[in-house]
Amino acid sequence: MKIRLTARNVALSERLRVHVRGRLALALGRFGERIEKVSVRFTDSVADADGRHGPSQKHCRIEVGLHPRAVSVEDEDADPFTAADGATDRLSRLVARALDRERDESQRAAPPPRGSKP
């Protein structure tokens, strides 16, 4: 599983890199070869929805490339570690649902086995 970490206006320390990679290994390890790539992006969002400046929030967006679709989650917190934890917590469930849907769709599209009656 290839993991790409990027940051804009957020310090991407080695400690944060190790933390995120460990969380992703726990969250996605059971899916093995089904995951092509993972992209994690941290940004600093200092303005609230009304455009006013408030406390700095670290935004964590994780995108997972599955075949044939991709899924993504986002979380935000003043602490980038907490934002990453929130995103990875939801990520495992989201990937599992996406792979279940893919399996169900492929089973519905498959022709019935030989000799079976409709």
C-alpha positions as CSV (number, residue, x, y, z in Angstrom):
1,M,0.0,0.0,0.0
2,K,1.5,3.3,-1.1
3,I,0.9,6.2,1.3
4,R,1.5,9.8,0.3
5,L,1.5,12.5,3.0
6,T,1.4,16.2,2.1
7,A,0.7,19.3,4.1
8,R,0.0,22.9,3.4
9,N,0.5,25.4,6.3
10,V,0.8,22.5,8.8
11,A,4.1,21.2,10.2
12,L,4.4,17.6,9.0
13,S,6.8,16.3,11.6
14,E,8.3,12.8,11.6
15,R,6.3,12.0,14.7
16,L,3.0,12.9,12.8
17,R,4.1,10.9,9.8
18,V,4.8,7.8,11.9
19,H,1.5,8.3,13.8
20,V,-0.5,8.5,10.5
21,R,1.2,5.5,8.9
22,G,0.6,3.4,12.0
23,R,-3.1,4.4,12.2
24,L,-3.5,3.6,8.5
25,A,-1.9,0.3,8.9
26,L,-4.4,-0.6,11.6
27,A,-7.4,0.8,9.8
28,L,-6.6,-0.7,6.3
29,G,-4.3,-3.6,6.9
30,R,-7.1,-6.2,6.6
31,F,-7.9,-5.0,3.1
32,G,-4.4,-5.9,1.8
33,E,-4.1,-5.9,-1.9
34,R,-7.5,-4.3,-2.5
35,I,-6.0,-0.8,-1.8
36,E,-3.9,0.7,-4.6
37,K,-2.9,4.0,-2.9
38,V,-3.6,6.3,0.0
39,S,-3.3,10.0,0.0
40,V,-3.3,12.0,3.2
41,R,-3.4,15.8,3.1
42,F,-3.2,18.2,6.0
43,T,-4.2,21.8,5.7
44,D,-4.7,24.7,8.1
45,S,-8.1,26.3,8.0
46,V,-8.0,29.4,10.0
47,A,-11.3,30.9,8.8
48,D,-14.7,29.6,9.9
49,A,-17.7,29.1,7.5
50,D,-18.6,32.8,7.7
51,G,-15.0,33.8,6.7
52,R,-14.1,35.1,10.2
53,H,-10.8,34.1,11.6
54,G,-11.0,31.9,14.6
55,P,-8.8,29.3,16.2
56,S,-6.6,27.4,13.8
57,Q,-8.1,24.1,12.7
58,K,-6.1,21.3,11.2
59,H,-8.0,19.6,8.4
60,C,-7.1,16.0,7.5
61,R,-8.4,14.5,4.2
62,I,-7.6,10.9,3.4
63,E,-8.4,9.4,0.0
64,V,-8.1,5.7,-0.7
65,G,-7.8,4.4,-4.2
66,L,-9.8,1.2,-4.6
67,H,-10.4,-0.6,-7.8
68,P,-12.7,0.7,-9.5
69,R,-13.7,3.6,-7.2
70,A,-12.1,5.8,-4.6
71,V,-13.3,6.8,-1.2
72,S,-12.4,9.8,1.0
73,V,-13.0,11.0,4.5
74,E,-12.2,14.3,6.3
75,D,-11.9,15.5,9.8
76,E,-10.9,18.7,11.5
77,D,-9.5,19.5,14.9
78,A,-7.0,22.0,16.5
79,D,-4.6,19.1,16.9
80,P,-3.5,17.3,13.6
81,F,-3.1,14.0,15.5
82,T,-6.7,14.1,16.6
83,A,-7.9,15.1,13.1
84,A,-5.9,12.1,11.6
85,D,-7.4,9.8,14.3
86,G,-11.0,10.9,13.5
87,A,-10.5,10.4,9.8
88,T,-8.9,7.0,10.1
89,D,-11.6,5.8,12.5
90,R,-14.2,6.4,9.9
91,L,-12.0,5.3,7.0
92,S,-12.0,1.6,7.9
93,R,-15.8,1.4,8.0
94,L,-16.1,3.4,4.7
95,V,-13.7,1.2,2.8
96,A,-15.4,-2.0,4.1
97,R,-18.8,-0.7,2.9
98,A,-17.3,0.2,-0.5
99,L,-15.8,-3.2,-0.9
100,D,-19.0,-4.9,0.2
101,R,-21.0,-2.9,-2.4
102,E,-18.5,-3.8,-5.1
103,R,-18.7,-7.5,-4.2
104,D,-22.5,-7.3,-4.2
105,E,-22.6,-5.6,-7.5
106,S,-20.3,-8.1,-9.1
107,Q,-22.3,-11.0,-7.8
108,R,-25.5,-9.5,-9.2
109,A,-23.9,-9.0,-12.6
110,A,-22.4,-12.5,-12.7
111,P,-24.4,-15.1,-14.7
112,P,-26.1,-17.9,-12.8
113,P,-24.0,-21.1,-12.4
114,R,-24.6,-23.8,-15.0
115,G,-27.4,-26.1,-14.4
116,S,-29.2,-23.8,-12.0
117,K,-32.8,-23.0,-12.7
118,P,-34.0,-19.4,-12.7
